[in-house]
């Protein structure tokens, strides 16, 4: 099929995005054709800016357009707690909650021997550097509740044990608004194990 | 939620596309973050090119990067037949078939009194200009098989009647590979009406 060159290039670009096949890519490309010029210019520019202006914060590893990032620079936040997460998206999920006021540290992955990812391949050494600061009192290991996340949490907690730092892990249990009948066995057993008194 | 400025702008841009909500837009924006720079530059550039380098062919109204478009310039095509379609995407659908060798005329819409679209609001006058060429023998009215498409076809066919030009309409009937049991009544009645002898 012969599309005009610019359209077929745009279709190819859309198809590189996750979950977008040839049909959707074609639909999106033709939609762009009819969008107003200003919106398309904005779109084109923000694609470049995301790639060129964003970097990882040199302190916590979160994605940012200023270094250090806005969280690390925020004087009102509690510098005694560092929440360790696997991904920059996890920081955003935590921040959406609007309750956590501490700092973050993004690992950019988890230890996974199966994929050949060892402790030195993720952002662990800079974390140990940060822990030398006397101000830090607690490390919340908020890696994902799966095998890789758990072992990464375990690894870090053993590593910092000599420093005598308090390390915690996010609670397991039933999701709020969830249905008991749909909870899997492991979650349910955790929910019983860590039941709280009323 | 505080995203770094470039990301939130990119999320906004993705959300302007059809069928993309906030969650998908966020997923796509973060995916772009991890794409290789070359692909993102290509993406950004093709967005601009689609908007800046594409135009409507001054002859047939198809979208093109050269004027007249590659179809109008193709000397090997049959200039005696013009297929009238509503949309530039219809030209692409026809071309995918690889069987039609005639010319096209894109109306960019259909007559729809309900939406206040009259014959003068769509690309009909240039079509009448083209019909003055003695070479044209047949007009295939391939507007959509719905009320607007049918009335547009009817309107054009009446308009060209005085010229004595052959006007045809695409056949109605069962889709190939379709199931008789799922055909709607109107399609089925058309299929019986226009049944062919074996």
Interface residues (C-beta under 8 A of the other chain):
Chain A: X1 X2 X3 X4 X5 X6 X7 X9 X10 X12 X13 X14 X16 X17 X18 X19 X24 X27 X28 X29 X30 X31 X32 X33 X35 X37 X39 X40 X41 X42 X43 X44 X45 X46 X47 X48 X49 X50 X51 X53 X54 X63 X64 X65 X69 X70 X88 X89 X92 X95 X96
Chain B: X1 X2 X3 X4 X5 X6 X7 X9 X10 X12 X13 X14 X16 X17 X18 X19 X24 X27 X28 X29 X30 X31 X32 X33 X35 X37 X39 X40 X41 X42 X43 X44 X45 X46 X47 X48 X49 X50 X51 X53 X54 X63 X64 X65 X69 X70 X88 X89 X92 X95 X96
